[in-house]
Amino acid sequence: MEQIERIQEMERCLDHAERAIRELSKALSAFEEVQPEYRRLNEYYGSDLWMGDYEDDEAGQLPKDLKRGVLSQDAVYDLITENRELLVRMLKLVTAALESDYDIG
């Protein structure tokens, strides 16, 4: 009975790991694909162009129905912070995996 339970437990581990790795791979692909847009946004934020757009918005010169979350100081800054934290988290995860005793190769 112990053998059967062990095999069943390992099968659950396999299923769970396969699902998580597949989901991470999809998410990582999406993350990689958006990086050029993210870099454009990061360059725009705090630039003279952004400051001009922000000032025009504050002066009421932009259409009222224009979506302009990019002009809020918090939205872009929070995204930049979250992106950096995610990169650090991934780096730590990879480092820990490379330093661990199990074979990842």
C-alpha positions in Angstrom: 0.0 0.0 0.0 2.8 2.4 0.8 4.1 2.0 -2.8 0.7 2.8 -4.3 0.3 5.9 -2.2 3.8 7.1 -3.1 3.2 6.6 -6.8 -0.2 8.4 -6.5 1.4 11.3 -4.6 4.2 11.6 -7.2 1.6 11.5 -9.9 -0.2 14.5 -8.3 3.2 16.3 -8.0 3.8 15.6 -11.7 0.4 16.9 -12.7 0.6 20.0 -10.6 4.1 20.8 -11.7 3.3 20.3 -15.4 0.3 22.6 -15.1 2.2 25.3 -13.3 5.2 25.1 -15.7 2.9 25.3 -18.7 1.1 28.4 -17.2 4.4 30.1 -16.4 5.7 29.5 -19.9 2.7 31.2 -21.4 2.9 34.1 -18.9 6.7 34.4 -19.5 6.1 34.5 -23.3 3.5 37.3 -22.8 5.9 39.2 -20.5 8.7 38.9 -23.1 6.4 40.1 -25.9 5.3 43.2 -24.0 8.8 44.4 -23.0 9.3 46.6 -26.1 6.1 48.4 -25.3 7.1 48.6 -21.6 10.4 50.2 -22.6 8.6 52.8 -24.7 6.3 53.6 -21.8 9.3 53.8 -19.4 11.1 56.2 -21.7 8.0 58.3 -22.1 7.3 58.6 -18.4 9.1 61.5 -17.0 10.2 62.8 -20.4 9.6 66.3 -21.7 6.8 64.8 -23.9 5.1 63.2 -20.8 5.5 66.5 -18.8 3.9 68.5 -21.6 1.0 66.0 -21.9 0.6 66.0 -18.1 0.5 69.8 -18.0 -2.0 70.0 -20.9 -4.2 67.5 -19.1 -4.0 69.6 -15.8 -4.9 72.7 -17.8 -8.0 71.0 -19.2 -6.8 71.0 -22.8 -7.4 67.3 -23.4 -10.7 65.7 -24.3 -12.7 64.8 -21.2 -13.4 61.3 -22.5 -9.7 60.5 -23.3 -8.4 57.6 -21.3 -5.3 58.9 -19.6 -4.1 56.6 -16.9 -0.6 57.1 -18.4 -0.7 60.7 -17.2 -1.4 59.7 -13.6 1.9 59.7 -11.7 1.1 56.6 -9.8 0.0 54.2 -12.6 3.2 54.2 -14.6 5.4 54.4 -11.5 3.6 51.5 -9.9 4.0 49.5 -13.1 7.7 50.2 -13.3 8.1 49.2 -9.6 6.1 46.0 -10.1 8.1 45.1 -13.3 11.4 45.6 -11.4 10.2 43.5 -8.4 9.1 40.7 -10.8 12.5 40.7 -12.5 14.2 40.5 -9.1 11.9 37.7 -8.0 12.6 35.8 -11.2 16.4 36.3 -10.7 16.2 35.0 -7.1 14.2 32.0 -8.2 16.6 31.1 -11.0 19.6 31.7 -8.6 18.1 29.4 -6.0 17.3 26.7 -8.6 20.9 26.9 -10.0 22.4 26.7 -6.5 20.1 23.8 -5.3 21.1 20.2 -5.2 18.7 19.0 -7.8 19.6 18.7 -11.5 17.8 21.3 -13.6 19.6 20.4 -16.8 
